[in-house]
């Protein structure tokens, strides 16, 4: 059927499923997302809040959200189309991408969280203000995931891109890099707005690589146990890695360990990954206690202060976890918080955290040497 007869099909997001299980997202609304230009009024600063969409967070949490200086709302340029929008369109005549692929509407919800009223905030500082920033960040991530879960989505994840807005020519690099503070320039980490913000997505399906987190056949009750470090799920690779890397950690506390992990590759062009792992087996990020949330904020702050020793740093955050709804036991997943530093010589433009979050290949790196470079400020 000619698409001219059904032009509304061009307005919904689509997912291409390849025969090997990989996926590609086609999102028409993201193409119209504006990039910030230096000198423009910031749409996320407090004076512009009145023109933004209403917050999605529940009324019982609005006061706390405001006290923390956060603002959680629907993304005006979502990667995915709402169920309501897709239901209003006859999708039977969507074009077929070929015999080795399948094409379906990309149904989901895309949130954005303004992290602070301050347009410029130093994420590497050891100040009290930055301490509160990370506490608010973790609280906001929990609220976004809880909201998406309560909306009935099968899976959700969180991420952010951080880079600057002004350009500078570096003698060792053939393209422009960006600055967001005078003391540390950063490469393009994928962000179109300089004001600190994060995003969360909820999907009506579970990406294959995330379904694998709960697909194993072992029984949860049979293999959940305690060791000298805390709760451990035998057969959980993340439980084992959290313990393996305790002796090689960048920073740790009784709940979390932070270490340099395998190199992500594919849709993520960064060459290092720094992971925060719960030492106790915990399936979902939003399930953490208040004490655990404060401990996570503290360890994120300390980790970022270490990274701040390295000049020319941008970074991405990702919260990765298993599904909320699955035919398998969702308690088998073990969430992780990943930091991807962007720095000179090695980094190319990031295409965004969402494609990487829902599936990217991984290869190994020389993690011991990299760990020492980070600690020494030589990244």
VENNOR-V46437 format. One line per field, one symbol per residue. psi: psi as a letter, one per 30 degrees, with the letter a starting at -180 (. if undefined). Layout:
psi=???
This chain:
psi=kkfffiffffflklkkklfgfllkkjjefffgkkkkkkflkkffleffeffllkkflleffeeeeeefgljklkkfikelkleeeeffkjgfgkkkflfglkklkjkakjlkjkflfkekkjfflgleeeeeeeeeeeeeeeeeeeeeeffglflllkllkjaafllkkkfgkflkllkflffjllljgfkfkfkklllkkklgljkefffffgflflkeeegkakaffakkjkfjeeeeeeeegefglellafelkklkalkklcfjflflkkkjkkekkkekefflleeeeeeeeeeeeeeeeeeffklhkllkkkjklalfklfljfffljlljkkjkkllefklkkglfeeeegjklklllieeeeeeeeefgg.
